[in-house]
Structures are given as C-alpha cells and as structure tokens.
Amino acid sequence: MPAIIDIKLYATLGKFMPASANRYSVEPGTSLSILLGQLGIPKEQVKLIFINGIKADLSAVLNGGERVGIFPPVGGG
C-alpha cells in the first residue's frame, strides 16, 4: 500500500515539483536517494534535506506522513 508524503522543493529545484507534491505517493521504505531519482533531481543539485524539520541525508527512509523539504546550494555574496 503506497504511503503519502508532502514535498516542498525550494529555489531552483522548484522546476522539479510534481503536480501532486502535497500528496505524493511513495512505497514505504523509499529512501531519499530513490525519491530524488523519481523526481528527476540530480543529487549534485541538492544541498540540504529536511524531514519533518529535521536535517536528513540521502539514506533516510520514508514511511508515509513525512514533510520533506529539499534545498539547493545557495549562491550569492
């Protein structure tokens, strides 16, 4: 049975936002690395990932109900 997560992509990653981002379906046990692949986001474009407001890495696993925020590297000066 698929699990539902809420995805927020920030700044330049917004172009990868799926139409169903607030109710995105994943299989329980999906890692963040697999999620990035499903969304077509190159890993080198990702700097920070938060699950429910807590910093996570690409090995973190989703089981449903999570809020996932993904940020690119920030440029500027």
DALINQUI-V183885 format. One record per residue. N is the residue number from 1. SS is DSSP state (H for helix, E for strand, C for the rest). PSI is psi as a letter, one per 40 degrees, with the letter a starting at -180 (NA if undefined). D_LAST is the distance of its C-alpha to the last C-alpha in whole Angstrom. Layout:
n	ss	psi	d_last
N	SS	PSI	D_LAST
N	SS	PSI	D_LAST
//
This chain:
n	ss	psi	d_last
1	C	h	46
2	C	i	43
3	E	i	40
4	E	h	38
5	E	i	34
6	E	h	32
7	E	h	28
8	E	h	25
9	E	h	22
10	C	i	19
11	H	b	16
12	H	e	17
13	H	e	20
14	H	d	22
15	H	e	24
16	H	e	26
17	C	h	27
18	C	i	31
19	C	d	33
20	C	f	35
21	H	d	31
22	H	e	33
23	H	f	36
24	E	h	35
25	E	h	38
26	E	i	38
27	C	h	40
28	C	h	41
29	C	e	39
30	E	h	36
31	E	i	33
32	H	d	30
33	H	d	30
34	H	d	33
35	H	d	31
36	H	d	28
37	H	d	31
38	H	d	33
39	H	e	30
40	C	f	29
41	C	h	25
42	C	h	24
43	H	d	24
44	H	e	21
45	H	e	19
46	C	h	19
47	C	d	17
48	E	i	19
49	E	h	23
50	E	h	24
51	E	h	28
52	C	f	29
53	C	e	26
54	E	h	27
55	E	h	24
56	E	i	26
57	C	i	26
58	C	e	28
59	C	e	31
60	C	i	32
61	E	h	35
62	E	h	35
63	C	e	38
64	C	i	38
65	C	e	37
66	C	i	33
67	E	h	30
68	E	h	28
69	E	h	24
70	E	h	22
71	E	i	18
72	C	i	16
73	C	i	13
74	C	h	10
75	C	i	7
76	C	a	4
77	C	NA	0
//
